[in-house]
């Protein structure tokens, strides 16, 4: 977070972020979906969550969960 954030905002962000990760979304996609979810719920701090990663990591291509082979 780029600043302190309210509990409701943090819970909303985390719940959507981890749900998106579990669904196989990229880290970048999960982050963006989570920010939008905060905003769509009318909560005030949707701009505070920021995504930071190492220079050699592409968050648009990084997935933490993949589907099992068919």
HTML snippet that shows the backbone in 3Dmol.js (N, CA, C, O; Angstrom):
<script src="https://3Dmol.org/build/3Dmol-min.js"></script>
<div id="view" style="width:600px;height:400px;position:relative"></div>
<script>
const pdb = `
ATOM      1  N   UNK A   1       0.844  -1.167   0.000  1.00  0.00           N
ATOM      2  CA  UNK A   1       0.000   0.000   0.000  1.00  0.00           C
ATOM      3  C   UNK A   1       0.896   1.239   0.000  1.00  0.00           C
ATOM      4  O   UNK A   1       1.953   1.256   0.630  1.00  0.00           O
ATOM      5  N   UNK A   2       0.465   2.249  -0.700  1.00  0.00           N
ATOM      6  CA  UNK A   2       1.262   3.472  -0.746  1.00  0.00           C
ATOM      7  C   UNK A   2       1.007   4.370   0.463  1.00  0.00           C
ATOM      8  O   UNK A   2       1.700   5.370   0.649  1.00  0.00           O
ATOM      9  N   UNK A   3       0.021   4.021   1.283  1.00  0.00           N
ATOM     10  CA  UNK A   3      -0.305   4.752   2.507  1.00  0.00           C
ATOM     11  C   UNK A   3      -1.161   3.812   3.347  1.00  0.00           C
ATOM     12  O   UNK A   3      -1.495   2.713   2.906  1.00  0.00           O
ATOM     13  N   UNK A   4      -1.517   4.241   4.556  1.00  0.00           N
ATOM     14  CA  UNK A   4      -2.384   3.384   5.356  1.00  0.00           C
ATOM     15  C   UNK A   4      -3.751   3.303   4.685  1.00  0.00           C
ATOM     16  O   UNK A   4      -4.180   4.225   3.991  1.00  0.00           O
ATOM     17  N   UNK A   5      -4.416   2.185   4.907  1.00  0.00           N
ATOM     18  CA  UNK A   5      -5.678   1.906   4.234  1.00  0.00           C
ATOM     19  C   UNK A   5      -6.649   1.356   5.275  1.00  0.00           C
ATOM     20  O   UNK A   5      -6.241   0.689   6.226  1.00  0.00           O
ATOM     21  N   UNK A   6      -7.921   1.639   5.089  1.00  0.00           N
ATOM     22  CA  UNK A   6      -8.924   1.167   6.033  1.00  0.00           C
ATOM     23  C   UNK A   6      -9.083  -0.345   5.993  1.00  0.00           C
ATOM     24  O   UNK A   6      -8.768  -0.987   4.990  1.00  0.00           O
ATOM     25  N   UNK A   7      -9.571  -0.904   7.085  1.00  0.00           N
ATOM     26  CA  UNK A   7      -9.755  -2.354   7.172  1.00  0.00           C
ATOM     27  C   UNK A   7     -10.672  -2.874   6.081  1.00  0.00           C
ATOM     28  O   UNK A   7     -10.369  -3.895   5.464  1.00  0.00           O
ATOM     29  N   UNK A   8     -11.786  -2.199   5.825  1.00  0.00           N
ATOM     30  CA  UNK A   8     -12.717  -2.661   4.796  1.00  0.00           C
ATOM     31  C   UNK A   8     -12.060  -2.681   3.424  1.00  0.00           C
ATOM     32  O   UNK A   8     -12.248  -3.623   2.654  1.00  0.00           O
ATOM     33  N   UNK A   9     -11.284  -1.636   3.115  1.00  0.00           N
ATOM     34  CA  UNK A   9     -10.569  -1.591   1.840  1.00  0.00           C
ATOM     35  C   UNK A   9      -9.562  -2.737   1.739  1.00  0.00           C
ATOM     36  O   UNK A   9      -9.470  -3.406   0.710  1.00  0.00           O
ATOM     37  N   UNK A  10      -8.810  -2.955   2.817  1.00  0.00           N
ATOM     38  CA  UNK A  10      -7.783  -3.998   2.821  1.00  0.00           C
ATOM     39  C   UNK A  10      -8.399  -5.387   2.672  1.00  0.00           C
ATOM     40  O   UNK A  10      -7.883  -6.220   1.927  1.00  0.00           O
ATOM     41  N   UNK A  11      -9.481  -5.631   3.368  1.00  0.00           N
ATOM     42  CA  UNK A  11     -10.146  -6.935   3.283  1.00  0.00           C
ATOM     43  C   UNK A  11     -10.714  -7.155   1.883  1.00  0.00           C
ATOM     44  O   UNK A  11     -10.584  -8.241   1.318  1.00  0.00           O
ATOM     45  N   UNK A  12     -11.337  -6.133   1.332  1.00  0.00           N
ATOM     46  CA  UNK A  12     -11.909  -6.226  -0.017  1.00  0.00           C
ATOM     47  C   UNK A  12     -10.815  -6.490  -1.039  1.00  0.00           C
ATOM     48  O   UNK A  12     -10.971  -7.348  -1.909  1.00  0.00           O
ATOM     49  N   UNK A  13      -9.706  -5.757  -0.940  1.00  0.00           N
ATOM     50  CA  UNK A  13      -8.590  -5.941  -1.864  1.00  0.00           C
ATOM     51  C   UNK A  13      -8.025  -7.356  -1.750  1.00  0.00           C
ATOM     52  O   UNK A  13      -7.881  -8.053  -2.754  1.00  0.00           O
ATOM     53  N   UNK A  14      -7.708  -7.774  -0.539  1.00  0.00           N
ATOM     54  CA  UNK A  14      -7.078  -9.080  -0.341  1.00  0.00           C
ATOM     55  C   UNK A  14      -7.974 -10.224  -0.791  1.00  0.00           C
ATOM     56  O   UNK A  14      -7.505 -11.168  -1.426  1.00  0.00           O
ATOM     57  N   UNK A  15      -9.253 -10.147  -0.468  1.00  0.00           N
ATOM     58  CA  UNK A  15     -10.172 -11.221  -0.854  1.00  0.00           C
ATOM     59  C   UNK A  15     -10.231 -11.358  -2.368  1.00  0.00           C
ATOM     60  O   UNK A  15     -10.184 -12.475  -2.883  1.00  0.00           O
ATOM     61  N   UNK A  16     -10.331 -10.254  -3.089  1.00  0.00           N
ATOM     62  CA  UNK A  16     -10.411 -10.317  -4.552  1.00  0.00           C
ATOM     63  C   UNK A  16      -9.076 -10.715  -5.147  1.00  0.00           C
ATOM     64  O   UNK A  16      -9.032 -11.482  -6.110  1.00  0.00           O
ATOM     65  N   UNK A  17      -7.975 -10.202  -4.583  1.00  0.00           N
ATOM     66  CA  UNK A  17      -6.644 -10.518  -5.099  1.00  0.00           C
ATOM     67  C   UNK A  17      -6.385 -12.023  -5.037  1.00  0.00           C
ATOM     68  O   UNK A  17      -5.997 -12.632  -6.034  1.00  0.00           O
ATOM     69  N   UNK A  18      -6.599 -12.612  -3.876  1.00  0.00           N
ATOM     70  CA  UNK A  18      -6.309 -14.035  -3.728  1.00  0.00           C
ATOM     71  C   UNK A  18      -7.299 -14.907  -4.485  1.00  0.00           C
ATOM     72  O   UNK A  18      -6.937 -15.993  -4.938  1.00  0.00           O
ATOM     73  N   UNK A  19      -8.534 -14.458  -4.632  1.00  0.00           N
ATOM     74  CA  UNK A  19      -9.500 -15.201  -5.451  1.00  0.00           C
ATOM     75  C   UNK A  19      -9.055 -15.202  -6.916  1.00  0.00           C
ATOM     76  O   UNK A  19      -9.152 -16.225  -7.594  1.00  0.00           O
ATOM     77  N   UNK A  20      -8.571 -14.066  -7.401  1.00  0.00           N
ATOM     78  CA  UNK A  20      -8.093 -13.985  -8.782  1.00  0.00           C
ATOM     79  C   UNK A  20      -6.831 -14.833  -8.985  1.00  0.00           C
ATOM     80  O   UNK A  20      -6.687 -15.498 -10.011  1.00  0.00           O
ATOM     81  N   UNK A  21      -5.923 -14.807  -8.011  1.00  0.00           N
ATOM     82  CA  UNK A  21      -4.719 -15.641  -8.080  1.00  0.00           C
ATOM     83  C   UNK A  21      -5.117 -17.116  -8.132  1.00  0.00           C
ATOM     84  O   UNK A  21      -4.588 -17.876  -8.944  1.00  0.00           O
ATOM     85  N   UNK A  22      -6.050 -17.521  -7.264  1.00  0.00           N
ATOM     86  CA  UNK A  22      -6.498 -18.920  -7.224  1.00  0.00           C
ATOM     87  C   UNK A  22      -7.188 -19.325  -8.514  1.00  0.00           C
ATOM     88  O   UNK A  22      -7.209 -20.504  -8.866  1.00  0.00           O
ATOM     89  N   UNK A  23      -7.755 -18.351  -9.223  1.00  0.00           N
ATOM     90  CA  UNK A  23      -8.440 -18.611 -10.490  1.00  0.00           C
ATOM     91  C   UNK A  23      -7.467 -18.656 -11.665  1.00  0.00           C
ATOM     92  O   UNK A  23      -7.880 -18.878 -12.803  1.00  0.00           O
ATOM     93  N   UNK A  24      -6.173 -18.446 -11.396  1.00  0.00           N
ATOM     94  CA  UNK A  24      -5.165 -18.544 -12.447  1.00  0.00           C
ATOM     95  C   UNK A  24      -4.847 -17.238 -13.151  1.00  0.00           C
ATOM     96  O   UNK A  24      -4.165 -17.244 -14.177  1.00  0.00           O
ATOM     97  N   UNK A  25      -5.327 -16.110 -12.622  1.00  0.00           N
ATOM     98  CA  UNK A  25      -5.014 -14.805 -13.210  1.00  0.00           C
ATOM     99  C   UNK A  25      -3.550 -14.450 -12.944  1.00  0.00           C
ATOM    100  O   UNK A  25      -2.942 -14.942 -11.993  1.00  0.00           O
ATOM    101  N   UNK A  26      -3.000 -13.595 -13.791  1.00  0.00           N
ATOM    102  CA  UNK A  26      -1.644 -13.112 -13.532  1.00  0.00           C
ATOM    103  C   UNK A  26      -1.658 -12.205 -12.303  1.00  0.00           C
ATOM    104  O   UNK A  26      -2.712 -11.727 -11.885  1.00  0.00           O
ATOM    105  N   UNK A  27      -0.494 -11.977 -11.740  1.00  0.00           N
ATOM    106  CA  UNK A  27      -0.389 -11.103 -10.572  1.00  0.00           C
ATOM    107  C   UNK A  27      -0.875  -9.701 -10.934  1.00  0.00           C
ATOM    108  O   UNK A  27      -1.593  -9.080 -10.152  1.00  0.00           O
ATOM    109  N   UNK A  28      -0.495  -9.198 -12.103  1.00  0.00           N
ATOM    110  CA  UNK A  28      -0.933  -7.865 -12.537  1.00  0.00           C
ATOM    111  C   UNK A  28      -2.451  -7.810 -12.675  1.00  0.00           C
ATOM    112  O   UNK A  28      -3.087  -6.868 -12.202  1.00  0.00           O
ATOM    113  N   UNK A  29      -3.018  -8.799 -13.309  1.00  0.00           N
ATOM    114  CA  UNK A  29      -4.468  -8.842 -13.492  1.00  0.00           C
ATOM    115  C   UNK A  29      -5.190  -8.913 -12.148  1.00  0.00           C
ATOM    116  O   UNK A  29      -6.185  -8.217 -11.941  1.00  0.00           O
ATOM    117  N   UNK A  30      -4.706  -9.734 -11.250  1.00  0.00           N
ATOM    118  CA  UNK A  30      -5.316  -9.859  -9.923  1.00  0.00           C
ATOM    119  C   UNK A  30      -5.262  -8.528  -9.188  1.00  0.00           C
ATOM    120  O   UNK A  30      -6.225  -8.141  -8.526  1.00  0.00           O
ATOM    121  N   UNK A  31      -4.149  -7.833  -9.300  1.00  0.00           N
ATOM    122  CA  UNK A  31      -3.995  -6.524  -8.658  1.00  0.00           C
ATOM    123  C   UNK A  31      -5.001  -5.522  -9.225  1.00  0.00           C
ATOM    124  O   UNK A  31      -5.684  -4.830  -8.469  1.00  0.00           O
ATOM    125  N   UNK A  32      -5.090  -5.446 -10.535  1.00  0.00           N
ATOM    126  CA  UNK A  32      -6.008  -4.492 -11.148  1.00  0.00           C
ATOM    127  C   UNK A  32      -7.462  -4.817 -10.824  1.00  0.00           C
ATOM    128  O   UNK A  32      -8.250  -3.915 -10.540  1.00  0.00           O
ATOM    129  N   UNK A  33      -7.820  -6.089 -10.862  1.00  0.00           N
ATOM    130  CA  UNK A  33      -9.182  -6.487 -10.500  1.00  0.00           C
ATOM    131  C   UNK A  33      -9.501  -6.109  -9.057  1.00  0.00           C
ATOM    132  O   UNK A  33     -10.617  -5.692  -8.749  1.00  0.00           O
ATOM    133  N   UNK A  34      -8.540  -6.254  -8.201  1.00  0.00           N
ATOM    134  CA  UNK A  34      -8.737  -5.944  -6.781  1.00  0.00           C
ATOM    135  C   UNK A  34      -8.935  -4.454  -6.552  1.00  0.00           C
ATOM    136  O   UNK A  34      -9.771  -4.049  -5.744  1.00  0.00           O
ATOM    137  N   UNK A  35      -8.168  -3.641  -7.264  1.00  0.00           N
ATOM    138  CA  UNK A  35      -8.351  -2.187  -7.152  1.00  0.00           C
ATOM    139  C   UNK A  35      -9.726  -1.771  -7.654  1.00  0.00           C
ATOM    140  O   UNK A  35     -10.392  -0.940  -7.038  1.00  0.00           O
ATOM    141  N   UNK A  36     -10.147  -2.343  -8.761  1.00  0.00           N
ATOM    142  CA  UNK A  36     -11.473  -2.032  -9.302  1.00  0.00           C
ATOM    143  C   UNK A  36     -12.556  -2.493  -8.330  1.00  0.00           C
ATOM    144  O   UNK A  36     -13.566  -1.812  -8.154  1.00  0.00           O
ATOM    145  N   UNK A  37     -12.348  -3.634  -7.708  1.00  0.00           N
ATOM    146  CA  UNK A  37     -13.326  -4.144  -6.751  1.00  0.00           C
ATOM    147  C   UNK A  37     -13.506  -3.175  -5.578  1.00  0.00           C
ATOM    148  O   UNK A  37     -14.632  -2.957  -5.130  1.00  0.00           O
ATOM    149  N   UNK A  38     -12.426  -2.599  -5.084  1.00  0.00           N
ATOM    150  CA  UNK A  38     -12.527  -1.604  -4.018  1.00  0.00           C
ATOM    151  C   UNK A  38     -13.353  -0.414  -4.498  1.00  0.00           C
ATOM    152  O   UNK A  38     -14.256   0.054  -3.805  1.00  0.00           O
ATOM    153  N   UNK A  39     -13.028   0.064  -5.696  1.00  0.00           N
ATOM    154  CA  UNK A  39     -13.731   1.228  -6.241  1.00  0.00           C
ATOM    155  C   UNK A  39     -15.218   0.927  -6.478  1.00  0.00           C
ATOM    156  O   UNK A  39     -16.078   1.748  -6.159  1.00  0.00           O
ATOM    157  N   UNK A  40     -15.511  -0.240  -7.033  1.00  0.00           N
ATOM    158  CA  UNK A  40     -16.904  -0.602  -7.323  1.00  0.00           C
ATOM    159  C   UNK A  40     -17.730  -0.782  -6.049  1.00  0.00           C
ATOM    160  O   UNK A  40     -18.951  -0.626  -6.072  1.00  0.00           O
ATOM    161  N   UNK A  41     -17.075  -1.104  -4.955  1.00  0.00           N
ATOM    162  CA  UNK A  41     -17.767  -1.231  -3.674  1.00  0.00           C
ATOM    163  C   UNK A  41     -17.936   0.121  -2.981  1.00  0.00           C
ATOM    164  O   UNK A  41     -18.444   0.194  -1.862  1.00  0.00           O
ATOM    165  N   UNK A  42     -17.508   1.185  -3.654  1.00  0.00           N
ATOM    166  CA  UNK A  42     -17.683   2.522  -3.105  1.00  0.00           C
ATOM    167  C   UNK A  42     -16.741   2.856  -1.964  1.00  0.00           C
ATOM    168  O   UNK A  42     -16.978   3.804  -1.216  1.00  0.00           O
ATOM    169  N   UNK A  43     -15.676   2.083  -1.829  1.00  0.00           N
ATOM    170  CA  UNK A  43     -14.717   2.335  -0.754  1.00  0.00           C
ATOM    171  C   UNK A  43     -13.716   3.395  -1.226  1.00  0.00           C
ATOM    172  O   UNK A  43     -13.428   3.483  -2.420  1.00  0.00           O
ATOM    173  N   UNK A  44     -13.190   4.190  -0.307  1.00  0.00           N
ATOM    174  CA  UNK A  44     -12.456   5.395  -0.702  1.00  0.00           C
ATOM    175  C   UNK A  44     -10.991   5.232  -1.117  1.00  0.00           C
ATOM    176  O   UNK A  44     -10.422   6.182  -1.655  1.00  0.00           O
ATOM    177  N   UNK A  45     -10.368   4.111  -0.903  1.00  0.00           N
ATOM    178  CA  UNK A  45      -8.910   4.044  -1.089  1.00  0.00           C
ATOM    179  C   UNK A  45      -8.466   3.135  -2.234  1.00  0.00           C
ATOM    180  O   UNK A  45      -7.436   2.470  -2.124  1.00  0.00           O
ATOM    181  N   UNK A  46      -9.218   3.096  -3.322  1.00  0.00           N
ATOM    182  CA  UNK A  46      -8.876   2.185  -4.415  1.00  0.00           C
ATOM    183  C   UNK A  46      -7.534   2.493  -5.078  1.00  0.00           C
ATOM    184  O   UNK A  46      -6.954   1.614  -5.715  1.00  0.00           O
ATOM    185  N   UNK A  47      -7.031   3.714  -4.943  1.00  0.00           N
ATOM    186  CA  UNK A  47      -5.775   4.076  -5.593  1.00  0.00           C
ATOM    187  C   UNK A  47      -4.548   3.732  -4.751  1.00  0.00           C
ATOM    188  O   UNK A  47      -3.425   3.825  -5.247  1.00  0.00           O
ATOM    189  N   UNK A  48      -4.731   3.339  -3.499  1.00  0.00           N
ATOM    190  CA  UNK A  48      -3.587   3.099  -2.617  1.00  0.00           C
ATOM    191  C   UNK A  48      -2.850   1.778  -2.840  1.00  0.00           C
ATOM    192  O   UNK A  48      -1.627   1.756  -2.699  1.00  0.00           O
ATOM    193  N   UNK A  49      -3.520   0.682  -3.177  1.00  0.00           N
ATOM    194  CA  UNK A  49      -2.744  -0.536  -3.427  1.00  0.00           C
ATOM    195  C   UNK A  49      -1.846  -0.361  -4.658  1.00  0.00           C
ATOM    196  O   UNK A  49      -2.307   0.029  -5.730  1.00  0.00           O
ATOM    197  N   UNK A  50      -0.577  -0.654  -4.481  1.00  0.00           N
ATOM    198  CA  UNK A  50       0.376  -0.568  -5.579  1.00  0.00           C
ATOM    199  C   UNK A  50       1.048  -1.920  -5.756  1.00  0.00           C
ATOM    200  O   UNK A  50       1.174  -2.693  -4.806  1.00  0.00           O
ATOM    201  N   UNK A  51       1.470  -2.193  -6.959  1.00  0.00           N
ATOM    202  CA  UNK A  51       2.142  -3.453  -7.252  1.00  0.00           C
ATOM    203  C   UNK A  51       3.608  -3.158  -7.517  1.00  0.00           C
ATOM    204  O   UNK A  51       3.942  -2.387  -8.416  1.00  0.00           O
ATOM    205  N   UNK A  52       4.473  -3.770  -6.737  1.00  0.00           N
ATOM    206  CA  UNK A  52       5.910  -3.602  -6.878  1.00  0.00           C
ATOM    207  C   UNK A  52       6.531  -4.975  -7.034  1.00  0.00           C
ATOM    208  O   UNK A  52       6.173  -5.916  -6.326  1.00  0.00           O
ATOM    209  N   UNK A  53       7.460  -5.080  -7.961  1.00  0.00           N
ATOM    210  CA  UNK A  53       8.131  -6.374  -8.149  1.00  0.00           C
ATOM    211  C   UNK A  53       9.581  -6.139  -8.557  1.00  0.00           C
ATOM    212  O   UNK A  53       9.980  -5.024  -8.893  1.00  0.00           O
ATOM    213  N   UNK A  54      10.336  -7.188  -8.519  1.00  0.00           N
ATOM    214  CA  UNK A  54      11.736  -7.117  -8.912  1.00  0.00           C
ATOM    215  C   UNK A  54      11.840  -6.756 -10.395  1.00  0.00           C
ATOM    216  O   UNK A  54      10.937  -7.072 -11.169  1.00  0.00           O
ATOM    217  N   UNK A  55      12.924  -6.100 -10.797  1.00  0.00           N
ATOM    218  CA  UNK A  55      13.067  -5.682 -12.194  1.00  0.00           C
ATOM    219  C   UNK A  55      13.015  -6.838 -13.196  1.00  0.00           C
ATOM    220  O   UNK A  55      12.625  -6.637 -14.347  1.00  0.00           O
ATOM    221  N   UNK A  56      13.397  -8.025 -12.780  1.00  0.00           N
ATOM    222  CA  UNK A  56      13.411  -9.159 -13.708  1.00  0.00           C
ATOM    223  C   UNK A  56      12.116  -9.974 -13.677  1.00  0.00           C
ATOM    224  O   UNK A  56      12.066 -11.069 -14.236  1.00  0.00           O
ATOM    225  N   UNK A  57      11.076  -9.456 -13.036  1.00  0.00           N
ATOM    226  CA  UNK A  57       9.792 -10.159 -12.945  1.00  0.00           C
ATOM    227  C   UNK A  57       8.752  -9.410 -13.758  1.00  0.00           C
ATOM    228  O   UNK A  57       8.606  -8.195 -13.617  1.00  0.00           O
ATOM    229  N   UNK A  58       8.036 -10.121 -14.599  1.00  0.00           N
ATOM    230  CA  UNK A  58       6.952  -9.539 -15.389  1.00  0.00           C
ATOM    231  C   UNK A  58       5.629  -9.931 -14.736  1.00  0.00           C
ATOM    232  O   UNK A  58       5.196 -11.075 -14.872  1.00  0.00           O
ATOM    233  N   UNK A  59       4.976  -9.000 -14.025  1.00  0.00           N
ATOM    234  CA  UNK A  59       3.742  -9.354 -13.326  1.00  0.00           C
ATOM    235  C   UNK A  59       2.596  -9.712 -14.260  1.00  0.00           C
ATOM    236  O   UNK A  59       1.635 -10.356 -13.840  1.00  0.00           O
ATOM    237  N   UNK A  60       2.687  -9.301 -15.529  1.00  0.00           N
ATOM    238  CA  UNK A  60       1.636  -9.670 -16.484  1.00  0.00           C
ATOM    239  C   UNK A  60       1.751 -11.126 -16.911  1.00  0.00           C
ATOM    240  O   UNK A  60       0.780 -11.714 -17.386  1.00  0.00           O
ATOM    241  N   UNK A  61       2.930 -11.707 -16.745  1.00  0.00           N
ATOM    242  CA  UNK A  61       3.141 -13.099 -17.133  1.00  0.00           C
ATOM    243  C   UNK A  61       3.264 -14.042 -15.938  1.00  0.00           C
ATOM    244  O   UNK A  61       3.280 -15.261 -16.110  1.00  0.00           O
ATOM    245  N   UNK A  62       3.348 -13.494 -14.747  1.00  0.00           N
ATOM    246  CA  UNK A  62       3.546 -14.315 -13.553  1.00  0.00           C
ATOM    247  C   UNK A  62       2.210 -14.810 -13.036  1.00  0.00           C
ATOM    248  O   UNK A  62       1.332 -14.020 -12.691  1.00  0.00           O
ATOM    249  N   UNK A  63       2.064 -16.126 -12.985  1.00  0.00           N
ATOM    250  CA  UNK A  63       0.893 -16.771 -12.428  1.00  0.00           C
ATOM    251  C   UNK A  63       1.357 -17.685 -11.314  1.00  0.00           C
ATOM    252  O   UNK A  63       2.319 -18.436 -11.478  1.00  0.00           O
ATOM    253  N   UNK A  64       0.679 -17.624 -10.190  1.00  0.00           N
ATOM    254  CA  UNK A  64       1.057 -18.437  -9.049  1.00  0.00           C
ATOM    255  C   UNK A  64       0.312 -19.761  -9.026  1.00  0.00           C
ATOM    256  O   UNK A  64       0.725 -20.698  -8.342  1.00  0.00           O
ATOM    257  N   UNK A  65      -0.775 -19.841  -9.764  1.00  0.00           N
ATOM    258  CA  UNK A  65      -1.587 -21.060  -9.837  1.00  0.00           C
ATOM    259  C   UNK A  65      -1.837 -21.358 -11.314  1.00  0.00           C
ATOM    260  O   UNK A  65      -2.258 -20.483 -12.070  1.00  0.00           O
ATOM    261  N   UNK A  66      -1.582 -22.566 -11.704  1.00  0.00           N
ATOM    262  CA  UNK A  66      -1.859 -22.971 -13.077  1.00  0.00           C
ATOM    263  C   UNK A  66      -2.808 -24.170 -13.074  1.00  0.00           C
ATOM    264  O   UNK A  66      -2.867 -24.929 -12.107  1.00  0.00           O
ATOM    265  N   UNK A  67      -3.533 -24.321 -14.152  1.00  0.00           N
ATOM    266  CA  UNK A  67      -4.449 -25.461 -14.269  1.00  0.00           C
ATOM    267  C   UNK A  67      -3.641 -26.748 -14.395  1.00  0.00           C
ATOM    268  O   UNK A  67      -2.568 -26.750 -14.997  1.00  0.00           O
ATOM    269  N   UNK A  68      -4.147 -27.835 -13.836  1.00  0.00           N
ATOM    270  CA  UNK A  68      -3.449 -29.111 -13.996  1.00  0.00           C
ATOM    271  C   UNK A  68      -3.499 -29.548 -15.461  1.00  0.00           C
ATOM    272  O   UNK A  68      -4.429 -29.196 -16.187  1.00  0.00           O
ATOM    273  N   UNK A  69      -2.510 -30.304 -15.883  1.00  0.00           N
ATOM    274  CA  UNK A  69      -2.518 -30.788 -17.268  1.00  0.00           C
ATOM    275  C   UNK A  69      -3.740 -31.670 -17.528  1.00  0.00           C
ATOM    276  O   UNK A  69      -4.199 -32.407 -16.655  1.00  0.00           O
ATOM    277  N   UNK A  70      -4.238 -31.572 -18.725  1.00  0.00           N
ATOM    278  CA  UNK A  70      -5.425 -32.358 -19.092  1.00  0.00           C
ATOM    279  C   UNK A  70      -5.102 -33.805 -19.336  1.00  0.00           C
ATOM    280  O   UNK A  70      -5.994 -34.592 -19.652  1.00  0.00           O
TER     281      UNK A  70
END
`;
const viewer = $3Dmol.createViewer("view");
viewer.addModel(pdb, "pdb");
viewer.setStyle({}, {cartoon: {color: "spectrum"}});
viewer.zoomTo();
viewer.render();
</script>
